[in-house]
Amino acid sequence: MSTAHWFEPIAAHLGSAYLRYSFTKGTEQEVDFLLDHLSLRAPSSILDVGCGPGRHAISLARRGYRVHGVDISQDFIGLATASVAKEGLEHLATFEQRDAREMPFVDQFDVVLCLCQGAFGLMRANSDDELVLAGFSQALQPGGKFALSAFNAYFAVKYHEEAEFDADSGVSSENTKVLNPEGKSLEFVLHTGCYTPRELRLMAKDAQLSIDNMYSVEPGAYKRSPVSTETPEFLVFGSR
């Protein structure tokens, strides 16, 4: 893709301050739940799509998993790379700047993760999110598994009063002030693609992926709860 993604200047401003936000504080609980649900043993190979500063990838590397993280923000990739170097985990966790719509990986990974709207849902067009899912399918080994979080369209319509929901595109847009590590505030518009369970199942099918389970979850509180209108995210488990 030749044009910059709208999230890149936000990430450049945020830098390490991203990790101050409350939704990043549940990383260990999320990873515990994922590993239990996926019945995954080290040193399985994992692709973390939209890895941000690497919080899930680094937690997995500490547990002995081999993880490769990709993110559209070079600033976030730099933070993730510095963190693994500090902990001496370079042999287990690697990172590169890459657009999730253009992933080159073929039959390489046991698991693909895409959490906290790290790539899927930040594209502003369903057709772009379809490319992200197609990349999952291509990257997975036959029989490989994936875990994906997606913003709940029902929740957005019912509760997200601060945002403007576009019923045609399914995108929720919100003006928000973002602080950098030095405390400087800039205002940005955040765009989040929102989905229903039916849409997610149809999109997965088109990408030649099967959905095995779907739950209603909140960041840092992943559990096996039936899909509903009452949580901000769906957590989807499936396979190739």
N, C-alpha and C positions, 0 to 999 in steps of 0.2 A: 504494500500500500504506500502510495507516494505522499499522502498528506498526513500530518501529525494527528494523533488521536487527542480528543478534547481533554482526556485525563492527564496527559503528560505535564502540562504546566501546573496542575494541582499537585501532582506528585513531587515536582521539582520544588515547589514552595513548601510542601509538608516536610519532606525529608524524614529524619528520625522522629519528628513529632507525631507521625502516623501511629507510632507504638504507644503514644500516650492515651489514645482513644479507648473508651471502655470496651468496645466490641473486640479489641485485640487481647483482652486479658484472659480469655477462656481457652487459649491455645492448647494447653495440656489436656483439659477435659475433652476438647474436640478430637484431638489425636487419639486419646485413649478410646473414645467411642468408635472412631473410624477403624482402628486396628482390631478391636473386638468384633465389630460387625463384618469386616472383610476377612476375618480369620487369617491375618497376614503375618508371616514370620520373616524376620531378617535373614539374609540381606536382600529381600525382594527389591526390584527396581521400580521406582516411582517417578512419574512426571508431575510436577506441580505447576499448573497453568495459571498465570496471574498470581505469581508467588509473592508479590510485594517485596517487603524487606526480608522475606524468607522465614517468617516465624514458624509455619508448619513444617517446612523443609528442614529447618535446623533442629526442631524437636524430634523429627523422624531420624535424622542423622545421628543424634545423640543416642538413639536406641538401636543403631546399627544398620539402618536401612540406607540403600543407595538412592539418592534423590537428585533429580535435575530440575531446577526451577527456571521458568521463563516469565518475563514480564515486559510490558511495553515501555516501562520507565527505566531508563538507564540509571537514574538516581537511586531507585529502589534496588536495582541489581548491584550497584556499588555498595550499598549498605549491607546487603545479604552476603556478598563476597567478603567484605571486611569482617563480618561476624563469624563466618566459618573459619576464616584465617586465625582470628583471635582464639577460637576454641580448638584449633588444630584438627578440623573436620573436613579439610579440603579433599581428602580421599573418598569421602562419602557424599558430600553435597557440593554440587556445581551449579552455576547460574549463568544465564545469558539473556541479553536484551533481544526480544523477539515479539512480533505481532502474532497473537494467538490465531488470527485468521490465516496465517501463512506458515504453519508448522511443518517442518520437513521430515519428521520422524515416521518411520515405517516399521511396524511389528517389533518395537524395541522395549516396551515397558509392560510390567505385570499389572500396574495400577496407574490410572490417571486421576489426579485430584484437581478440582477447581472450586475453591471455597470463598465465601464472603464476597461474592460478585467480583472476584479477582480478574476475570476476563469475560466470562459469560454474563450477560446482563449489563455490560458497560458499553455496548456497541451502538445503541440507539436505532438499530434496525434488526428485525428478526432474521433477515437474510444473512447478516454478519454473524449472529449467534449460531446459525445453522453451519456456517463455515467452521466455527469453533468446535462444534460437536463432531463434524466430519474429521477434524484434526484429531480428536480423541480416538475415534474409531481407527484411523490410520495408524496412530502411534501405539495402540495396544497390540500385544501379541494375541493370537486367537485364543479365546477363553479368558482374556484379561478383564479386569474389573475397573469400574470408575465410580467416583463419588463427586457429586455436583450439588452446590447450593444455588438456589434461584429465588429471587424476591417474589413473594406471594401477591399476586394481583388482587385477590380478594381483600387482603389486609390493607393494601395500598388504597383501594377505593373506600374501604370502611373506616379507616383510622388515620391515614396520613394527611391530615388537614393542612399542614404547612406546605405541602407540595401540590403541584398542578399535574393532574393525571390526564394524559392524552389517550382517550378511549380508542382512537383509531390505531395508534402505533403500540399502545400498551406501555408507554414510557412515562415514568414519573420524574418530574423535574423540580428541583428545589434550590432556591438561593440560600447559600450558607456561608458563614465566615469561617475561614480556615487559618489557624495559627501555625507559624513556622517554628523551628526550635528556639529562636530568639524572642518569640512572643509577638512577632509582627503579624497583623491580621490583614488578609485580603479576602474579598468576596468572590465566590465562584458559583456557577450553576452546576449542580450534580444531576446527572441523568442516570436513571436506573430502569432497565427493562424488566417488566413484571410479567409473570406467567401463571397460568392455571395448570393444574395437574394434567388435564387432557392435552393441552398444548405441548407440555413437556414430553408426554408419551408419544405424541405424533412426531415431534421433532427427532426424538431418539430413534424411532422406527425408520425415519427417512435417512438417518445416519448409519443405519444397520447396527444399531445398538438396542439391547433389550433392557427395560427397566424392571428390576426385581423387587425393590421396595421404595417407598416414598414416605417421608415423615414431616410433620410440622415441627419446626425447631426455632430456637433463638440462639444467637451467638453465645458460646460458652455454656449452653444448656442443651446439648444434643441428646436426644432420647427417642425411644420408639413410640412416638405419639401419632395417632391417626391424622391424616391431612385435615385441615380445618381453615376457617377464616381468621383464626385468633393468634397466629404467630407471623412474624415478618418474613420468615424464610421457609422454603421447602428444602429438605435434604434428600437427594435422589441417589439411590444405589443401583447400579446396573452392570452389564457385561457386554462384551463383543461376541 
